[in-house]
C-alpha cells in the first residue's frame, strides 16, 4: 500500500502504545511523520525521547498539548503558565530531533469555564492574556503556538474557544509565526462560516497544523471519544481539505482519533488502517503536494 507522504500519525490515535511502540509502528507502516503527546515523552524523559525520535527517522509535526489558561489569577494559573513554558521548550527540542522538515508547533487547548463561572467572554480574554505572556518565550524558542478551537459541546469543561474565527481573533494580536491555529475537522466542520474562516486563516498565515478525523452519531457516552477514521463518518473531508489546500498549506496533515475501539486495535493495524483511510478520504483532495524535505 502506498502511503501519502504528507500523512502524520498523532500519537493519540494509538493512545495505549508507549513511545517506543508508537515510533516503531509508524515506521513499519511507512508513515513518515508523527505528532507526540507530552505524557509518553515524560514517561521516558525528554532527552531519551529526542534520541528515540532521531533514531526513528520520522518528522515531528506537533506537540500536544499546552493551554488550560482560563483560571483567574492565582497559584494555579501561575503553575499553568510555567508548565506551558516547559511545553514550549519540549516542542523546540523534539522538532530539532526530528527528521528534516519537522515543525516546532505546540497545540493549545484553551481550557473550560472555571468552577462556578458563567463568563465565557472573560475566560477567552484570560486565554488571550496567557498567550501574551507566553508569546515572547515561544518566539525565542522558534515555536508556533497553535490555538485549537474545540466543538461547542466542550466549551464549559475543556475549551472556551469554539470556532476558528474566535481562535483567529485571539491570534491576531501576535505575529503569525508565533501564534497560529489548529484546523481540526472534527471540531469545526459544523460551523457555517468554516470555509470563510479557513480562507481567512490562510490569508493571515495562521494555519499551523491541519488535523483530520471523522464524526458520526450517535456519540458515545464520553463525547471526547467520538472520533473515527477519515471516511467513516459524515464530515465532508473533501471540501475542508480543498479549502485548506487552496490557502497554500502544503505541510504534513495529522490524523488524530480518540476512540476506544481504535485504541483497542493492535497499534500497527490502527496505523495501517489510518493510512488507508487517509489515502481514500483526504489524499485525492490535496492540490499542493509535499515539497522535498531535504
C-alpha positions as CSV (number, residue, x, y, z in Angstrom):
1,X,0.0,0.0,0.0
2,X,1.3,3.4,-0.9
3,X,1.3,5.9,2.0
4,X,0.6,9.6,1.4
5,X,3.9,11.4,2.1
6,X,2.0,14.2,3.9
7,X,0.4,11.9,6.5
8,X,1.4,12.2,10.1
9,X,0.0,10.0,12.9
10,X,-0.9,11.9,16.0
11,X,0.1,9.7,18.9
12,X,-3.4,10.0,20.4
13,X,-4.6,7.7,17.6
14,X,-2.6,4.9,19.3
15,X,-3.0,6.1,22.8
16,X,-2.1,2.9,24.6
17,X,1.2,2.4,22.7
18,X,4.2,3.6,24.6
19,X,6.6,6.0,22.8
20,X,8.9,3.2,21.5
21,X,6.0,1.3,20.1
22,X,4.4,4.3,18.6
23,X,7.6,5.2,16.8
24,X,8.1,1.7,15.6
25,X,4.7,1.0,14.2
26,X,4.6,4.4,12.5
27,X,7.9,3.5,10.7
28,X,6.7,-0.1,10.0
29,X,3.5,1.2,8.4
30,X,5.5,3.5,6.1
31,X,4.1,6.7,7.6
32,X,6.8,9.5,7.5
33,X,5.8,11.7,10.5
34,X,4.3,11.7,14.0
35,X,2.8,14.2,16.4
36,X,3.7,13.4,20.0
37,X,1.9,13.9,23.4
38,X,3.6,15.2,26.5
39,X,2.8,12.3,28.8
40,X,4.5,9.5,26.8
41,X,7.5,11.8,26.3
42,X,7.6,12.4,30.0
43,X,7.5,8.7,30.7
44,X,10.9,8.2,29.2
45,X,12.3,11.7,29.7
46,X,12.8,14.4,27.1
47,X,16.4,13.6,26.3
48,X,15.6,9.9,25.7
49,X,12.5,10.7,23.7
50,X,14.6,13.0,21.5
51,X,17.1,10.3,20.8
52,X,14.4,7.8,20.0
53,X,12.8,10.3,17.6
54,X,16.0,10.9,15.9
55,X,16.7,7.2,15.6
56,X,13.3,6.6,14.1
57,X,13.9,8.9,11.2
58,X,10.4,10.4,11.5
59,X,9.4,14.0,11.1
60,X,8.0,15.6,14.2
61,X,4.8,17.6,13.4
62,X,3.2,18.8,16.7
63,X,3.5,18.5,20.5
64,X,0.2,18.0,22.4
65,X,-0.6,19.8,24.4
66,X,-0.4,23.1,26.2
67,X,-3.1,25.5,27.2
68,X,-5.7,25.4,30.0
69,X,-5.4,29.1,30.8
70,X,-8.9,30.1,31.9
71,X,-8.3,30.2,35.7
72,X,-8.3,33.6,37.4
73,X,-5.0,34.9,38.6
74,X,-3.5,32.9,41.5
75,X,-1.1,30.0,42.1
76,X,-2.9,27.5,39.8
77,X,-2.8,30.0,36.9
78,X,0.9,30.7,37.5
79,X,1.6,26.9,37.6
80,X,-0.2,26.5,34.2
81,X,1.7,29.4,32.6
82,X,5.0,27.9,33.9
83,X,4.1,24.4,32.6
84,X,3.4,25.9,29.2
85,X,6.8,27.4,29.1
86,X,8.2,23.9,29.7
87,X,6.0,22.5,26.9
88,X,7.3,25.2,24.5
89,X,10.9,24.1,25.3
90,X,9.9,20.4,24.8
91,X,8.4,21.3,21.4
92,X,11.6,23.0,20.3
93,X,13.8,20.2,21.4
94,X,11.7,17.5,19.7
95,X,11.5,19.5,16.5
96,X,15.2,19.7,16.4
97,X,15.5,15.9,17.0
98,X,13.1,15.0,14.2
99,X,13.9,14.4,10.6
100,X,14.3,17.3,8.1
101,X,11.0,19.1,7.7
102,X,10.0,18.8,11.3
103,X,7.9,21.6,12.7
104,X,8.0,23.2,16.2
105,X,4.3,23.5,17.0
106,X,2.7,23.4,20.4
107,X,-1.1,22.7,20.2
108,X,-3.1,24.8,22.7
109,X,-6.4,23.8,24.2
110,X,-7.8,26.9,26.0
111,X,-9.5,25.3,29.0
112,X,-13.1,25.4,30.1
113,X,-15.0,27.6,32.5
114,X,-13.6,27.9,36.0
115,X,-15.8,26.3,38.6
116,X,-18.8,28.5,39.4
117,X,-18.3,30.8,36.4
118,X,-20.7,31.6,33.5
119,X,-18.4,34.1,31.9
120,X,-17.2,32.7,28.6
121,X,-16.1,36.0,27.3
122,X,-13.9,36.7,30.3
123,X,-12.5,33.2,30.1
124,X,-11.5,33.8,26.5
125,X,-9.8,37.1,27.5
126,X,-7.7,35.2,30.1
127,X,-6.7,32.9,27.2
128,X,-5.5,35.9,25.2
129,X,-3.7,37.2,28.3
130,X,-1.9,33.9,28.9
131,X,-0.8,33.7,25.3
132,X,0.5,37.2,25.6
133,X,2.7,36.1,28.5
134,X,4.0,33.0,26.5
135,X,4.5,34.6,23.1
136,X,7.9,36.0,23.8
137,X,9.2,32.7,25.1
138,X,7.7,30.9,22.1
139,X,9.3,33.4,19.7
140,X,12.7,33.0,21.3
141,X,12.4,29.2,21.1
142,X,11.2,29.2,17.5
143,X,7.9,27.5,18.4
144,X,4.5,28.3,17.0
145,X,1.6,28.2,19.5
146,X,-1.4,26.7,17.6
147,X,-4.7,27.6,19.2
148,X,-7.2,24.8,18.7
149,X,-10.9,25.6,18.7
150,X,-13.0,22.7,20.0
151,X,-16.6,21.8,19.3
152,X,-19.0,23.8,21.4
153,X,-20.0,20.7,23.4
154,X,-16.6,21.1,25.1
155,X,-17.0,24.8,25.8
156,X,-17.7,24.5,29.6
157,X,-15.3,21.8,30.6
158,X,-12.4,21.8,28.1
159,X,-12.2,24.7,25.6
160,X,-14.0,28.1,25.7
161,X,-12.7,28.7,22.1
162,X,-15.3,27.1,19.9
163,X,-14.8,28.5,16.4
164,X,-11.9,29.0,14.1
165,X,-13.0,32.7,14.0
166,X,-12.6,33.0,17.7
167,X,-9.2,31.4,17.6
168,X,-8.1,33.8,14.8
169,X,-9.4,36.8,16.7
170,X,-7.1,35.8,19.6
171,X,-4.1,35.1,17.4
172,X,-4.5,38.4,15.6
173,X,-2.7,40.2,18.5
174,X,0.5,38.2,17.7
175,X,2.9,37.5,14.8
176,X,1.7,34.6,12.7
177,X,5.0,32.7,13.1
178,X,4.4,32.8,16.9
179,X,0.7,32.3,17.3
180,X,-1.4,30.3,14.7
181,X,-4.4,28.0,14.7
182,X,-5.0,24.3,14.6
183,X,-7.6,23.4,11.9
184,X,-9.2,20.1,13.1
185,X,-12.1,18.8,11.0
186,X,-13.8,17.1,14.0
187,X,-14.2,20.4,15.9
188,X,-15.1,22.8,13.1
189,X,-16.9,21.0,10.3
190,X,-20.3,22.1,11.7
191,X,-19.6,25.9,11.5
192,X,-21.5,27.7,8.7
193,X,-18.5,30.1,8.5
194,X,-15.9,27.3,8.4
195,X,-14.7,27.8,4.8
196,X,-14.5,31.6,5.1
197,X,-12.6,31.1,8.3
198,X,-10.2,28.7,6.7
199,X,-9.6,31.2,3.9
200,X,-9.0,34.0,6.5
201,X,-6.6,31.8,8.3
202,X,-4.7,31.2,5.1
203,X,-4.6,35.0,4.2
204,X,-3.3,35.7,7.7
205,X,-0.7,32.9,7.5
206,X,-2.1,31.3,10.7
207,X,-2.6,27.6,9.7
208,X,0.0,26.0,11.9
209,X,-1.4,22.4,11.5
210,X,-4.3,20.6,9.8
211,X,-5.8,17.6,11.7
212,X,-8.4,15.2,10.3
213,X,-10.7,12.6,11.5
214,X,-14.4,11.9,11.1
215,X,-17.7,12.4,13.1
216,X,-20.7,10.1,13.2
217,X,-23.6,9.7,15.5
218,X,-24.7,8.5,18.0
219,X,-21.8,9.9,20.0
220,X,-20.5,7.6,22.8
221,X,-21.4,8.4,26.5
222,X,-17.9,10.1,26.7
223,X,-18.2,12.5,23.8
224,X,-14.4,13.0,23.9
225,X,-14.1,9.5,22.3
226,X,-16.4,10.1,19.3
227,X,-13.7,10.4,16.6
228,X,-13.5,8.0,13.7
229,X,-11.2,7.1,10.8
230,X,-11.4,9.5,7.9
231,X,-14.2,8.5,5.6
232,X,-16.1,6.6,8.3
233,X,-18.5,9.4,9.1
234,X,-20.3,12.5,7.8
235,X,-17.7,15.2,7.6
236,X,-17.1,16.5,4.1
237,X,-13.4,16.0,4.3
238,X,-13.0,16.7,0.6
239,X,-14.4,20.2,0.9
240,X,-12.5,21.1,4.0
241,X,-9.2,19.6,2.6
242,X,-9.6,21.6,-0.6
243,X,-10.3,24.7,1.4
244,X,-7.1,24.2,3.4
245,X,-5.1,23.4,0.3
246,X,-6.3,26.5,-1.5
247,X,-4.7,28.6,1.2
248,X,-1.3,27.2,0.1
249,X,-0.9,25.0,3.1
250,X,1.4,22.2,1.9
251,X,2.8,20.6,5.0
252,X,2.0,17.5,7.0
253,X,-1.5,16.6,7.9
254,X,-2.2,14.7,11.2
255,X,-4.8,12.1,11.8
256,X,-5.9,12.4,15.5
257,X,-8.5,9.9,16.7
258,X,-9.9,9.4,20.2
259,X,-11.9,6.2,20.1
260,X,-11.8,3.2,22.5
261,X,-12.3,0.7,19.7
262,X,-9.4,2.2,17.7
263,X,-7.3,2.3,20.8
264,X,-8.0,-1.4,21.5
265,X,-6.8,-2.3,18.0
266,X,-3.2,-3.5,17.6
267,X,-1.3,-0.3,17.1
268,X,0.3,-1.3,13.8
269,X,-3.0,-2.3,12.4
270,X,-4.5,1.0,13.6
271,X,-1.8,3.0,11.8
272,X,-2.1,0.9,8.7
273,X,-5.9,1.4,8.7
274,X,-5.4,5.2,9.3
275,X,-3.1,5.4,6.3
276,X,-5.5,3.6,4.1
277,X,-8.4,5.8,5.3
278,X,-6.4,8.9,4.7
279,X,-5.5,7.8,1.2
280,X,-9.1,7.3,0.3
281,X,-10.7,10.3,2.1
282,X,-8.1,13.0,2.1
283,X,-5.3,12.4,-0.4
284,X,-7.5,12.8,-3.5
285,X,-8.3,16.4,-2.4
286,X,-4.7,17.6,-1.9
287,X,-3.7,20.1,-4.5
288,X,-0.4,21.1,-3.0
289,X,2.0,18.1,-2.9
290,X,4.6,17.9,-0.1
291,X,7.8,19.7,-1.1
292,X,11.1,18.0,-0.9
293,X,12.1,17.6,2.8
294,X,15.8,17.6,2.0
